[in-house]
Amino acid sequence: MTQHDDTLEDLFRAARATPPVADDDFMARVLNDALAAQPAARRIRPAPPRSLWTRLAAALGGAVAVAGIGTAAMAGLVIGYVQPEPMLTLAGSFGVQSVESLELLPGFDALLTEDLMQ
């Protein structure tokens, strides 16, 4: 170490030996200023009780999500029950001759044939 580093180290040692102490009057003024700067306390009202439908809508993602789910459900019912003409045309383009009993989800029995078991 050089002479400069030794002098600087002596100054730091002296500062650590005698830490600064704030007097009580100064600390009281700082605390009063801090309390004055804080916002005033407000009374918090409890949330009103929520109905079952409100909680269900919140669990699904809100009113917009519930509206989207309802719209998709109604579209599925219309397409599945009414069977508009474009759906029948689309089924005919895939080679389906009779669209009265179109089975889109076949059962598990077709997978249990002996041809597939070997």
Secondary structure, DSSP 8 states (H G I E B T S, - for coil): --HHHHHHHHHHHHHHHS-----HHHHHHHHHHHHHHS-------------HHHHHHHHHTSHHHHHHHHHHHHHHHIIIII--HHHHHHHHHTT-S--TT--SS--GGGGGSHHHH-
